[in-house]
Amino acid sequence: MRAAIDKGNSFLGRLLRRGVNGELFSLPAFQSYRAHQPDPLAVVAFIAGLVLVAVFAMMPGVIGLVLMEVAWAATAFVLIAIGTKRAFQFIVYGVGAVGALGYLGAAYYAISAFTLLANLPYGGSTSVGLLIVTVAAILLAILHVYIAVQVHREIGKIAAGQ
C-alpha cells in the first residue's frame, strides 16, 4: 500500500490532480475565473471560508466544531478545484496551519473553562461536555496538520511531474 501512496495514487493526490485538470467543477463561470483570474478567486474563496469559520467558532460545543470543519472542508474543496499552486498553498498554510491553530485555541479555551467549572458543585455535566470538545478539537488540529503535510508533499510531486 505504501508503494501506491508514493506513486501518487492516494485519494488526496488524485483529487489534487483532478483540480489541476479542472475536472471538479464544470460550471462555466467558475471555469472562466479559474482560467483567467485564479489568484483573486483563491483569495476570495479563502477569505469567505475564514469568515464562515469565524462565525461558526462562536457556536458552543461540538456543533460549532462540526460546522467549523464543514466550512474548512468546503473551502479546501473550492481551493482544490481552482487547481493552482497558490490555491494549494492556501490549503497548506491557510486551512492546515490556521485551522490547526484555531482548533488548538478552542481546546485551550475548553480546558480553561473546564478548570474553572470543575470547582463548582453543579458543573459535572458541563465538565464532561468540555472534555469532549477538548479532545475533538485536539484531534481536528492533528488532522489539519496531517492534511497540510500531505498536500505539501503532493504539491512537490505535481511540480516534479510525478
C-alpha positions, 0 to 999 in steps of 0.5 A, spaced: 500 500 500 505 504 501 508 503 494 501 506 491 501 512 496 508 514 493 506 513 486 501 518 487 495 514 487 492 516 494 485 519 494 488 526 496 493 526 490 488 524 485 483 529 487 489 534 487 490 532 480 483 532 478 483 540 480 489 541 476 485 538 470 479 542 472 475 536 472 471 538 479 467 543 477 464 544 470 460 550 471 462 555 466 463 561 470 467 558 475 471 555 469 472 562 466 475 565 473 479 559 474 482 560 467 483 567 467 483 570 474 485 564 479 489 568 484 483 573 486 478 567 486 483 563 491 483 569 495 476 570 495 474 563 496 479 563 502 477 569 505 469 567 505 471 560 508 475 564 514 469 568 515 464 562 515 469 559 520 469 565 524 462 565 525 461 558 526 467 558 532 462 562 536 457 556 536 458 552 543 460 545 543 461 540 538 456 543 533 460 549 532 466 544 531 462 540 526 460 546 522 467 549 523 470 543 519 464 543 514 466 550 512 474 548 512 472 542 508 468 546 503 473 551 502 479 546 501 474 543 496 473 550 492 481 551 493 482 544 490 478 545 484 481 552 482 487 547 481 493 552 482 499 552 486 497 558 490 490 555 491 494 549 494 498 553 498 492 556 501 490 549 503 497 548 506 498 554 510 491 557 510 486 551 512 492 546 515 496 551 519 490 556 521 485 551 522 490 547 526 491 553 530 484 555 531 482 548 533 488 548 538 485 555 541 478 552 542 481 546 546 485 551 550 479 555 551 475 548 553 480 546 558 480 553 561 473 553 562 473 546 564 478 548 570 474 553 572 467 549 572 470 543 575 470 547 582 463 548 582 458 543 585 453 543 579 458 543 573 459 535 572 455 535 566 458 541 563 465 538 565 464 532 561 461 536 555 468 540 555 472 534 555 469 532 549 470 538 545 477 538 548 479 532 545 475 533 538 478 539 537 485 536 539 484 531 534 481 536 528 488 540 529 492 533 528 488 532 522 489 539 519 496 538 520 496 531 517 492 534 511 497 540 510 503 535 510 500 531 505 498 536 500 505 539 501 508 533 499 503 532 493 504 539 491 512 537 490 510 531 486 505 535 481 511 540 480 516 534 479 511 531 474 510 525 478 
